[in-house]
Amino acid sequence: LLAKSQKEALTAHEKTLDSVYPFRPVLEQADSIDPIITEDVFVLLQRTNGLPKPMILGVTSEEAAYKINTFRQYLHRYTEDKCRFIPDLLNVPQDERPQVAQRILDFYCGPDGVCLEREFELSRIFTDTQYLIPAVQAAEQQLTHRQGEIFFYHFSAETELNKFRQLWKVPSEYRGASHADDVCYLFSSTFFATDAVSTGSDAWRLRNAMCGLWTSFAKSGVPQMEETDMEWTSLKKPVMGSFNLSALDIGCELKMVQNHLEDRVSFWREMFKKYNK
């Protein structure tokens, strides 16, 4: 009954936010019964206690491509309230929010602004604010305050194993990997019939490569591929305020890319530097 009625727990505004899961992790009072999360995760990342832990972080190329369907149905919500494009983590004063929202739209959409002709660019705002930038921020905090190598990936491949863009019904005219499209390359699924992939196909080869990298990481803390010159190098600590997002681009081939998505990462780093001091 709780699962059936869970959407009723949302406010009228929350129901317009594409929230798949109404009940999500929240910060709890430290004196509550059996609390799990009592502090902001970015505060926790700034602590230097604990043993060094290597980590793999990454995103898909078009994480929020599923939002395109929302724009096609409810574009008026975004034309009437452009502040929806401001991420919750950005502490913008109330009187500056309209100007900041416009600056975001100008960066992604140019003079066209909020319109269906720019639905793909609009989806990238959410790709960055909900997935890419939080991952980059977490990596920066880890590198600055903790020990342990971080290996970052950017998944852009498209094969029959990209099951979630099918599940989200991402319009076929837009290419790229949607949210969770990397999952079926690492985990089998009877629901998605992942075992049906043909031996020797692009999907088969990429799945073998990714499973090899993740298995190597689990064993040694360093993701390595046998019989190849490709080296997945770890991120370096930020120097003098600059940050090089060196990422393994997982596409039709695997290759390292320096300063990946530099313009988008720099845009948001400046935004957070200004408003989240």
LINUR-V634423 format. One record per residue. N is the residue number from 1. RES is the residue in one small letter. PSI is psi in radians with two decimals (999 if undefined). OMEGA is omega in whole degrees, 0 to 359 (NA if undefined). BURIAL is 1 if it has 16 or more other C-alpha atoms within 10 Angstrom, else 0. Layout:
BEGIN
n->N res->RES psi->PSI omega->OMEGA burial->BURIAL
n->N res->RES psi->PSI omega->OMEGA burial->BURIAL
END
This chain:
BEGIN
n->1 res->l psi->-0.69 omega->180 burial->0
n->2 res->l psi->-0.78 omega->180 burial->0
n->3 res->a psi->-0.68 omega->181 burial->0
n->4 res->k psi->-0.59 omega->185 burial->0
n->5 res->s psi->0.19 omega->189 burial->0
n->6 res->q psi->-0.59 omega->181 burial->0
n->7 res->k psi->-0.36 omega->180 burial->1
n->8 res->e psi->-0.22 omega->178 burial->0
n->9 res->a psi->-0.21 omega->182 burial->0
n->10 res->l psi->2.59 omega->173 burial->0
n->11 res->t psi->2.95 omega->179 burial->0
n->12 res->a psi->-0.69 omega->179 burial->0
n->13 res->h psi->-0.74 omega->181 burial->0
n->14 res->e psi->-0.51 omega->179 burial->0
n->15 res->k psi->-0.22 omega->179 burial->0
n->16 res->t psi->0.14 omega->188 burial->0
n->17 res->l psi->0.29 omega->180 burial->0
n->18 res->d psi->0.70 omega->180 burial->0
n->19 res->s psi->1.94 omega->181 burial->0
n->20 res->v psi->-0.66 omega->183 burial->0
n->21 res->y psi->1.84 omega->179 burial->0
n->22 res->p psi->-0.61 omega->180 burial->0
n->23 res->f psi->1.96 omega->184 burial->0
n->24 res->r psi->2.92 omega->178 burial->0
n->25 res->p psi->2.44 omega->179 burial->0
n->26 res->v psi->2.84 omega->173 burial->0
n->27 res->l psi->2.30 omega->181 burial->0
n->28 res->e psi->2.71 omega->175 burial->0
n->29 res->q psi->2.41 omega->182 burial->0
n->30 res->a psi->-0.50 omega->182 burial->0
n->31 res->d psi->0.19 omega->177 burial->0
n->32 res->s psi->3.00 omega->183 burial->0
n->33 res->i psi->2.13 omega->178 burial->0
n->34 res->d psi->1.00 omega->179 burial->0
n->35 res->p psi->2.61 omega->179 burial->0
n->36 res->i psi->-0.93 omega->180 burial->0
n->37 res->i psi->1.97 omega->183 burial->0
n->38 res->t psi->-0.11 omega->180 burial->0
n->39 res->e psi->2.67 omega->177 burial->0
n->40 res->d psi->2.39 omega->184 burial->0
n->41 res->v psi->-0.59 omega->180 burial->0
n->42 res->f psi->-0.45 omega->173 burial->0
n->43 res->v psi->-0.74 omega->179 burial->0
n->44 res->l psi->-0.65 omega->181 burial->0
n->45 res->l psi->-0.34 omega->181 burial->1
n->46 res->q psi->-0.05 omega->178 burial->1
n->47 res->r psi->2.51 omega->185 burial->0
n->48 res->t psi->0.11 omega->182 burial->0
n->49 res->n psi->2.82 omega->178 burial->0
n->50 res->g psi->2.81 omega->180 burial->0
n->51 res->l psi->2.67 omega->177 burial->0
n->52 res->p psi->2.37 omega->181 burial->0
n->53 res->k psi->2.02 omega->174 burial->0
n->54 res->p psi->2.72 omega->185 burial->1
n->55 res->m psi->2.56 omega->170 burial->1
n->56 res->i psi->2.19 omega->175 burial->1
n->57 res->l psi->2.63 omega->177 burial->0
n->58 res->g psi->3.00 omega->180 burial->1
n->59 res->v psi->2.89 omega->171 burial->1
n->60 res->t psi->2.86 omega->188 burial->1
n->61 res->s psi->-0.62 omega->182 burial->1
n->62 res->e psi->1.09 omega->186 burial->1
n->63 res->e psi->-0.81 omega->188 burial->1
n->64 res->a psi->0.50 omega->178 burial->1
n->65 res->a psi->-0.42 omega->178 burial->1
n->66 res->y psi->-0.37 omega->180 burial->1
n->67 res->k psi->-0.33 omega->181 burial->1
n->68 res->i psi->-0.68 omega->178 burial->1
n->69 res->n psi->-0.61 omega->177 burial->1
n->70 res->t psi->-0.78 omega->180 burial->1
n->71 res->f psi->-0.67 omega->181 burial->1
n->72 res->r psi->-0.49 omega->180 burial->0
n->73 res->q psi->-0.67 omega->191 burial->0
n->74 res->y psi->0.72 omega->182 burial->0
n->75 res->l psi->-0.55 omega->183 burial->1
n->76 res->h psi->-0.52 omega->179 burial->0
n->77 res->r psi->-0.59 omega->185 burial->0
n->78 res->y psi->-0.51 omega->175 burial->0
n->79 res->t psi->-0.58 omega->181 burial->0
n->80 res->e psi->-0.45 omega->182 burial->0
n->81 res->d psi->1.44 omega->182 burial->0
n->82 res->k psi->-0.28 omega->179 burial->1
n->83 res->c psi->-0.16 omega->174 burial->1
n->84 res->r psi->-0.38 omega->181 burial->0
n->85 res->f psi->-0.09 omega->178 burial->1
n->86 res->i psi->2.15 omega->181 burial->1
n->87 res->p psi->2.57 omega->182 burial->0
n->88 res->d psi->-0.53 omega->183 burial->0
n->89 res->l psi->-0.24 omega->182 burial->0
n->90 res->l psi->2.06 omega->187 burial->0
n->91 res->n psi->1.26 omega->182 burial->0
n->92 res->v psi->2.23 omega->176 burial->1
n->93 res->p psi->2.58 omega->185 burial->0
n->94 res->q psi->-0.70 omega->184 burial->0
n->95 res->d psi->-0.23 omega->180 burial->0
n->96 res->e psi->-0.12 omega->187 burial->0
n->97 res->r psi->-0.75 omega->178 burial->1
n->98 res->p psi->-0.71 omega->180 burial->0
n->99 res->q psi->-0.68 omega->179 burial->0
n->100 res->v psi->-0.73 omega->178 burial->1
n->101 res->a psi->-0.71 omega->179 burial->1
n->102 res->q psi->-0.65 omega->178 burial->1
n->103 res->r psi->-0.70 omega->178 burial->0
n->104 res->i psi->-0.81 omega->180 burial->1
n->105 res->l psi->-0.67 omega->178 burial->1
n->106 res->d psi->-0.70 omega->182 burial->0
n->107 res->f psi->-0.75 omega->185 burial->0
n->108 res->y psi->-0.62 omega->190 burial->1
n->109 res->c psi->-0.15 omega->183 burial->1
n->110 res->g psi->-2.67 omega->184 burial->0
n->111 res->p psi->-0.26 omega->182 burial->0
n->112 res->d psi->-0.57 omega->178 burial->0
n->113 res->g psi->-2.54 omega->184 burial->1
n->114 res->v psi->1.83 omega->178 burial->1
n->115 res->c psi->2.81 omega->182 burial->1
n->116 res->l psi->-0.44 omega->177 burial->0
n->117 res->e psi->-0.29 omega->179 burial->0
n->118 res->r psi->0.49 omega->182 burial->1
n->119 res->e psi->-0.61 omega->179 burial->1
n->120 res->f psi->-0.78 omega->178 burial->1
n->121 res->e psi->-0.65 omega->177 burial->1
n->122 res->l psi->-0.68 omega->179 burial->1
n->123 res->s psi->-0.54 omega->180 burial->1
n->124 res->r psi->-0.44 omega->174 burial->1
n->125 res->i psi->-0.78 omega->181 burial->1
n->126 res->f psi->-0.54 omega->173 burial->1
n->127 res->t psi->-0.76 omega->183 burial->1
n->128 res->d psi->-0.80 omega->187 burial->1
n->129 res->t psi->-0.48 omega->183 burial->1
n->130 res->q psi->-0.30 omega->185 burial->1
n->131 res->y psi->-1.09 omega->186 burial->1
n->132 res->l psi->-0.96 omega->186 burial->1
n->133 res->i psi->-0.75 omega->175 burial->1
n->134 res->p psi->-0.64 omega->178 burial->0
n->135 res->a psi->-0.73 omega->178 burial->1
n->136 res->v psi->-0.76 omega->180 burial->1
n->137 res->q psi->-0.73 omega->178 burial->0
n->138 res->a psi->-0.71 omega->178 burial->1
n->139 res->a psi->-0.77 omega->179 burial->1
n->140 res->e psi->-0.77 omega->180 burial->1
n->141 res->q psi->-0.74 omega->179 burial->1
n->142 res->q psi->-0.79 omega->182 burial->1
n->143 res->l psi->-0.61 omega->184 burial->1
n->144 res->t psi->-0.70 omega->190 burial->1
n->145 res->h psi->-0.22 omega->184 burial->0
n->146 res->r psi->3.02 omega->177 burial->1
n->147 res->q psi->2.75 omega->180 burial->0
n->148 res->g psi->2.34 omega->182 burial->0
n->149 res->e psi->2.56 omega->177 burial->1
n->150 res->i psi->2.20 omega->179 burial->1
n->151 res->f psi->2.12 omega->186 burial->1
n->152 res->f psi->2.42 omega->177 burial->1
n->153 res->y psi->2.71 omega->177 burial->1
n->154 res->h psi->1.91 omega->187 burial->1
n->155 res->f psi->2.04 omega->183 burial->1
n->156 res->s psi->0.07 omega->184 burial->1
n->157 res->a psi->2.71 omega->175 burial->1
n->158 res->e psi->1.96 omega->173 burial->1
n->159 res->t psi->-3.00 omega->179 burial->1
n->160 res->e psi->-0.17 omega->177 burial->0
n->161 res->l psi->-0.04 omega->173 burial->1
n->162 res->n psi->1.27 omega->188 burial->1
n->163 res->k psi->-0.48 omega->188 burial->1
n->164 res->f psi->-0.49 omega->174 burial->1
n->165 res->r psi->-0.50 omega->174 burial->1
n->166 res->q psi->-0.74 omega->180 burial->0
n->167 res->l psi->-0.70 omega->180 burial->0
n->168 res->w psi->-0.15 omega->183 burial->0
n->169 res->k psi->0.83 omega->176 burial->0
n->170 res->v psi->2.25 omega->180 burial->1
n->171 res->p psi->2.33 omega->188 burial->0
n->172 res->s psi->-0.33 omega->180 burial->0
n->173 res->e psi->-0.23 omega->179 burial->0
n->174 res->y psi->2.22 omega->184 burial->0
n->175 res->r psi->2.96 omega->180 burial->0
n->176 res->g psi->2.97 omega->181 burial->1
n->177 res->a psi->2.22 omega->181 burial->1
n->178 res->s psi->3.11 omega->180 burial->1
n->179 res->h psi->2.27 omega->177 burial->1
n->180 res->a psi->0.13 omega->179 burial->0
n->181 res->d psi->-0.23 omega->178 burial->1
n->182 res->d psi->-0.25 omega->189 burial->1
n->183 res->v psi->-0.79 omega->186 burial->0
n->184 res->c psi->-0.03 omega->172 burial->1
n->185 res->y psi->-0.27 omega->182 burial->1
n->186 res->l psi->-0.40 omega->183 burial->1
n->187 res->f psi->2.39 omega->177 burial->0
n->188 res->s psi->2.76 omega->182 burial->0
n->189 res->s psi->2.09 omega->175 burial->0
n->190 res->t psi->-0.57 omega->179 burial->0
n->191 res->f psi->-0.73 omega->181 burial->0
n->192 res->f psi->0.03 omega->179 burial->0
n->193 res->a psi->0.86 omega->183 burial->0
n->194 res->t psi->-0.36 omega->180 burial->1
n->195 res->d psi->-0.17 omega->183 burial->0
n->196 res->a psi->0.00 omega->181 burial->0
n->197 res->v psi->2.32 omega->183 burial->0
n->198 res->s psi->2.39 omega->177 burial->0
n->199 res->t psi->2.29 omega->179 burial->0
n->200 res->g psi->-0.12 omega->179 burial->0
n->201 res->s psi->2.95 omega->178 burial->0
n->202 res->d psi->-0.74 omega->180 burial->1
n->203 res->a psi->-0.74 omega->180 burial->1
n->204 res->w psi->-0.80 omega->181 burial->1
n->205 res->r psi->-0.74 omega->182 burial->0
n->206 res->l psi->-0.67 omega->178 burial->1
n->207 res->r psi->-0.74 omega->178 burial->1
n->208 res->n psi->-0.73 omega->181 burial->0
n->209 res->a psi->-0.80 omega->182 burial->1
n->210 res->m psi->-0.75 omega->178 burial->1
n->211 res->c psi->-0.62 omega->177 burial->1
n->212 res->g psi->-0.75 omega->179 burial->1
n->213 res->l psi->-0.83 omega->183 burial->1
n->214 res->w psi->-0.60 omega->177 burial->1
n->215 res->t psi->-0.74 omega->177 burial->1
n->216 res->s psi->-0.74 omega->179 burial->1
n->217 res->f psi->-0.74 omega->180 burial->1
n->218 res->a psi->-0.58 omega->182 burial->0
n->219 res->k psi->-0.68 omega->190 burial->0
n->220 res->s psi->-0.23 omega->185 burial->0
n->221 res->g psi->0.01 omega->179 burial->1
n->222 res->v psi->2.09 omega->179 burial->1
n->223 res->p psi->2.02 omega->181 burial->1
n->224 res->q psi->2.61 omega->176 burial->1
n->225 res->m psi->2.35 omega->178 burial->1
n->226 res->e psi->2.60 omega->175 burial->0
n->227 res->e psi->0.73 omega->175 burial->0
n->228 res->t psi->2.67 omega->179 burial->0
n->229 res->d psi->-0.12 omega->181 burial->0
n->230 res->m psi->2.21 omega->179 burial->0
n->231 res->e psi->2.16 omega->176 burial->0
n->232 res->w psi->1.81 omega->183 burial->1
n->233 res->t psi->2.61 omega->182 burial->1
n->234 res->s psi->2.83 omega->177 burial->1
n->235 res->l psi->2.65 omega->177 burial->1
n->236 res->k psi->2.69 omega->179 burial->1
n->237 res->k psi->2.51 omega->176 burial->1
n->238 res->p psi->2.43 omega->180 burial->0
n->239 res->v psi->2.14 omega->177 burial->0
n->240 res->m psi->0.74 omega->176 burial->0
n->241 res->g psi->-0.11 omega->180 burial->0
n->242 res->s psi->2.70 omega->182 burial->0
n->243 res->f psi->2.20 omega->179 burial->1
n->244 res->n psi->1.88 omega->177 burial->1
n->245 res->l psi->1.48 omega->176 burial->1
n->246 res->s psi->2.05 omega->188 burial->1
n->247 res->a psi->2.60 omega->170 burial->1
n->248 res->l psi->1.98 omega->177 burial->1
n->249 res->d psi->2.02 omega->181 burial->1
n->250 res->i psi->1.63 omega->180 burial->1
n->251 res->g psi->-2.41 omega->176 burial->1
n->252 res->c psi->-0.38 omega->171 burial->0
n->253 res->e psi->2.90 omega->180 burial->0
n->254 res->l psi->2.22 omega->181 burial->1
n->255 res->k psi->2.62 omega->177 burial->0
n->256 res->m psi->2.43 omega->178 burial->1
n->257 res->v psi->2.25 omega->179 burial->1
n->258 res->q psi->2.59 omega->180 burial->0
n->259 res->n psi->0.85 omega->184 burial->0
n->260 res->h psi->2.38 omega->180 burial->1
n->261 res->l psi->0.75 omega->188 burial->0
n->262 res->e psi->-0.74 omega->183 burial->0
n->263 res->d psi->-0.73 omega->181 burial->0
n->264 res->r psi->-0.73 omega->178 burial->1
n->265 res->v psi->-0.75 omega->180 burial->1
n->266 res->s psi->-0.69 omega->179 burial->1
n->267 res->f psi->-0.84 omega->183 burial->0
n->268 res->w psi->-0.53 omega->176 burial->1
n->269 res->r psi->-0.67 omega->177 burial->1
n->270 res->e psi->-0.69 omega->178 burial->0
n->271 res->m psi->-0.84 omega->182 burial->1
n->272 res->f psi->-0.54 omega->176 burial->1
n->273 res->k psi->-0.62 omega->182 burial->0
n->274 res->k psi->-0.76 omega->190 burial->0
n->275 res->y psi->-0.26 omega->180 burial->0
n->276 res->n psi->1.02 omega->182 burial->0
n->277 res->k psi->999 omega->NA burial->0
END
